[in-house]
């Protein structure tokens, strides 16, 4: 952490350090920093997909979906 008045200078110094690093090193750093976010995203998508598979089978949920978006292409409703 730096004092508020030192943020711009500190940010420029950090940016200059990063810009001087080899591209391959920066790519590895980016992969490493992104890995936990990507893993969390994959887990969240899997949970949401499971919830959709369960809830979309409920007649009251399907009725709400069809009521809001129409039933023209749905094989079980008209």
BAVEX-782630 format. One line per 4 residues: number of its first residue (from 0); for each residue z, y, x of C-alpha. Coordinates in Angstrom, 2 decimals. Each point is the difference from the previous one (the first is absolute). Example, Ala and Ser with C-alpha at 12.3 -4.5 7.8 and 13.67 -1.06 7.14 Angstrom:
2
0	7.80/-4.50/12.30; -0.66/3.44/1.37
END
This chain:
78
0	0.00/0.00/0.00; -0.72/3.49/1.10; 0.97/3.41/-1.27; -2.25/1.45/-2.70
4	-1.45/2.61/2.36; -0.93/-2.74/2.53; -1.92/-2.20/-2.47; -3.50/1.45/0.64
8	0.30/-0.15/3.80; 1.52/-3.48/-0.09; -2.73/-1.23/-2.35; -2.71/1.40/2.29
12	1.58/-1.69/3.00; 0.21/-3.34/-1.80; -3.61/0.35/-1.15; -1.14/0.76/3.55
16	1.84/-3.08/1.28; -1.64/-2.18/-2.64; -3.43/1.49/0.68; 0.36/-0.87/3.70
20	0.78/-3.67/-0.70; -2.73/-2.63/0.22; -1.71/-0.74/-3.30; 0.92/-3.70/0.11
24	3.67/0.92/0.39; -0.17/2.33/-2.99; -1.68/-2.68/-2.11; 2.76/-2.47/0.89
28	2.67/2.59/-0.80; -1.62/0.76/-3.34; -0.16/-3.72/-0.87; 3.64/-0.42/0.93
32	1.12/3.01/-2.03; -2.09/-1.01/-3.01; 1.03/-3.69/-0.04; 3.25/0.42/-1.99
36	-1.72/2.24/-2.54; -2.88/-2.43/-0.43; 2.39/-2.91/-0.40; 2.03/1.90/-2.59
40	-3.19/0.93/-1.85; -1.20/-3.60/-0.07; 3.37/-1.12/-1.36; 0.00/2.72/-2.67
44	-3.52/-0.92/-1.10; 0.96/-3.67/-0.24; 3.04/0.86/-2.15; -2.04/2.25/-2.26
48	-2.75/-2.61/-0.39; 2.60/-2.62/-0.98; 1.47/2.40/-2.55; -3.46/0.65/-1.46
52	-0.79/-3.72/-0.24; 3.20/-0.48/-1.99; -0.01/3.09/-2.19; -3.72/0.02/-0.86
56	0.47/-3.40/-1.67; 2.46/1.49/-2.49; -1.71/0.74/-3.34; 1.74/3.37/-0.41
60	-1.15/1.11/3.46; -3.57/-1.14/-0.63; 0.00/1.82/-3.34; 1.05/3.23/1.71
64	-2.66/-0.41/2.69; -2.72/-0.74/-2.53; 1.20/2.83/-2.23; -0.28/2.45/2.87
68	-3.18/-1.26/1.62; -1.83/-1.98/-2.67; -0.79/-3.64/-0.55; -3.78/-0.05/0.44
72	0.00/-2.18/3.10; 3.14/-2.06/-0.61; -0.73/-3.63/-0.95; 3.18/-0.54/-2.04
76	0.00/3.21/-2.05; -2.49/1.87/-2.08
END
